[in-house]
Protein backbone atom coordinates (compact mmCIF):
# COMPACT_ATOMS: atom_id res chain seq x y z
CA UNK A 1 0.00 0.00 0.00
CA UNK A 2 1.36 3.41 -0.99
CA UNK A 3 0.82 6.35 1.34
CA UNK A 4 -0.30 9.08 -1.04
CA UNK A 5 -2.78 11.35 0.73
CA UNK A 6 -4.86 13.65 -1.47
CA UNK A 7 -4.01 16.78 0.53
CA UNK A 8 -0.36 16.49 -0.49
CA UNK A 9 -1.14 16.07 -4.20
CA UNK A 10 -0.17 18.88 -6.57
CA UNK A 11 -3.87 19.64 -7.08
CA UNK A 12 -4.53 20.30 -3.41
CA UNK A 13 -1.18 21.89 -2.58
CA UNK A 14 -1.84 24.28 -5.45
CA UNK A 15 -5.38 25.11 -4.30
CA UNK A 16 -5.05 25.25 -0.53
CA UNK A 17 -3.16 27.94 1.36
CA UNK A 18 -2.81 27.75 5.12
CA UNK A 19 -1.96 30.65 7.38
CA UNK A 20 -0.87 30.39 11.04
CA UNK A 21 -0.91 33.42 13.32
CA UNK A 22 0.97 33.60 16.60
CA UNK A 23 -0.91 35.71 19.13
CA UNK A 24 -1.07 36.59 22.81
CA UNK A 25 -4.42 36.16 24.52
CA UNK A 26 -5.85 38.33 27.30
CA UNK A 27 -4.19 36.13 29.95
CA UNK A 28 -0.80 36.69 28.30
CA UNK A 29 -0.54 33.17 26.88
CA UNK A 30 0.90 32.71 23.39
CA UNK A 31 -1.25 30.60 21.06
CA UNK A 32 -1.55 29.86 17.36
CA UNK A 33 -4.63 30.34 15.17
CA UNK A 34 -4.58 28.38 11.89
CA UNK A 35 -6.91 29.09 8.97
CA UNK A 36 -7.10 27.55 5.48
CA UNK A 37 -8.48 29.41 2.51
CA UNK A 38 -11.86 28.56 1.02
CA UNK A 39 -11.12 27.32 -2.50
CA UNK A 40 -12.90 28.44 -5.64
CA UNK A 41 -14.09 24.84 -6.11
CA UNK A 42 -15.71 24.87 -2.66
CA UNK A 43 -17.47 28.17 -3.39
CA UNK A 44 -18.66 26.92 -6.79
CA UNK A 45 -20.12 23.80 -5.15
CA UNK A 46 -21.86 25.86 -2.51
CA UNK A 47 -23.04 28.90 -4.50
CA UNK A 48 -22.60 28.10 -8.21
CA UNK A 49 -20.64 30.25 -10.66
CA UNK A 50 -20.03 33.93 -10.03
CA UNK A 51 -21.81 36.52 -12.14
CA UNK A 52 -18.51 37.59 -13.73
CA UNK A 53 -15.24 35.64 -14.16
CA UNK A 54 -13.22 38.22 -12.20
CA UNK A 55 -15.40 37.49 -9.15
CA UNK A 56 -14.38 33.81 -9.11
CA UNK A 57 -11.79 33.93 -6.36
CA UNK A 58 -11.57 31.92 -3.18
CA UNK A 59 -11.73 33.39 0.29
CA UNK A 60 -8.11 33.92 1.26
CA UNK A 61 -6.76 32.33 4.42
CA UNK A 62 -5.35 35.67 5.62
CA UNK A 63 -8.78 37.26 5.29
CA UNK A 64 -10.38 34.46 7.30
CA UNK A 65 -7.75 34.80 10.03
CA UNK A 66 -8.05 38.60 10.08
CA UNK A 67 -11.80 38.30 10.55
CA UNK A 68 -11.26 35.85 13.43
CA UNK A 69 -8.99 38.38 15.16
CA UNK A 70 -11.34 41.30 14.36
CA UNK A 71 -13.94 39.62 16.53
CA UNK A 72 -11.41 39.10 19.35
CA UNK A 73 -9.90 42.55 19.96
CA UNK A 74 -8.30 41.47 23.26
CA UNK A 75 -5.90 39.19 21.32
CA UNK A 76 -2.63 40.69 20.05
CA UNK A 77 -1.15 39.24 16.84
CA UNK A 78 2.62 38.73 17.12
CA UNK A 79 3.57 37.02 13.84
CA UNK A 80 1.87 35.88 10.65
CA UNK A 81 2.92 32.92 8.50
CA UNK A 82 1.33 31.87 5.21
CA UNK A 83 2.45 29.25 2.74
CA UNK A 84 2.26 31.83 -0.06
CA UNK A 85 3.03 35.54 0.02
CA UNK A 86 -0.19 37.43 0.80
CA UNK A 87 -1.81 38.64 -2.43
CA UNK A 88 -1.02 42.21 -3.45
CA UNK A 89 -4.64 43.12 -4.28
CA UNK A 90 -6.42 42.33 -1.00
CA UNK A 91 -4.42 40.57 1.68
CA UNK A 92 -1.15 42.52 1.73
CA UNK A 93 -2.90 45.92 1.96
CA UNK A 94 -5.23 44.56 4.66
CA UNK A 95 -2.31 43.20 6.70
CA UNK A 96 -0.35 46.45 6.35
CA UNK A 97 -3.38 48.48 7.46
CA UNK A 98 -4.88 46.40 10.26
CA UNK A 99 -1.77 44.54 11.44
CA UNK A 100 0.84 47.23 10.95
CA UNK A 101 4.17 46.31 12.49
CA UNK A 102 3.34 42.59 12.72
CA UNK A 103 5.97 40.61 10.75
CA UNK A 104 4.77 38.14 8.11
CA UNK A 105 6.61 35.18 6.68
CA UNK A 106 5.88 32.85 3.77
CA UNK A 107 7.39 30.00 1.76
CA UNK A 108 6.33 30.86 -1.78
CA UNK A 109 6.31 34.07 -3.81
CA UNK A 110 5.24 33.39 -7.40
CA UNK A 111 7.16 36.47 -8.60
CA UNK A 112 10.44 34.79 -7.57
CA UNK A 113 9.86 31.84 -9.90
CA UNK A 114 9.67 33.45 -13.35
CA UNK A 115 12.46 32.63 -15.77
CA UNK A 116 13.48 33.94 -19.18
CA UNK A 117 10.55 35.03 -21.30
CA UNK A 118 8.23 35.19 -18.30
CA UNK A 119 7.87 31.39 -18.04
CA UNK A 120 6.82 30.17 -14.59
CA UNK A 121 9.58 27.83 -13.41
CA UNK A 122 7.91 26.37 -10.32
CA UNK A 123 4.36 26.37 -9.06
CA UNK A 124 3.41 26.73 -5.41
CA UNK A 125 2.66 23.00 -5.29
CA UNK A 126 6.15 22.11 -6.59
CA UNK A 127 7.89 24.37 -4.07
CA UNK A 128 5.71 23.20 -1.16
CA UNK A 129 6.38 19.53 -2.02
CA UNK A 130 10.10 20.26 -1.64
CA UNK A 131 9.66 22.22 1.59
CA UNK A 132 7.44 19.54 3.10
CA UNK A 133 9.76 16.79 1.82
CA UNK A 134 6.99 15.05 -0.13
Secondary structure, DSSP 8 states (H G I E B T S, - for coil): -----GGGSHHHHHH--EEEEEEE-TTS-EEEEEEE-B-HHHHHHHH-S-SSGGG---B-HHHHHHHHHHT-TT-EEEEEEEEE---TTTHHHHHHHHTTT-EEEEEE-GGGGB-GGG-B---HHHHHHHHTT-
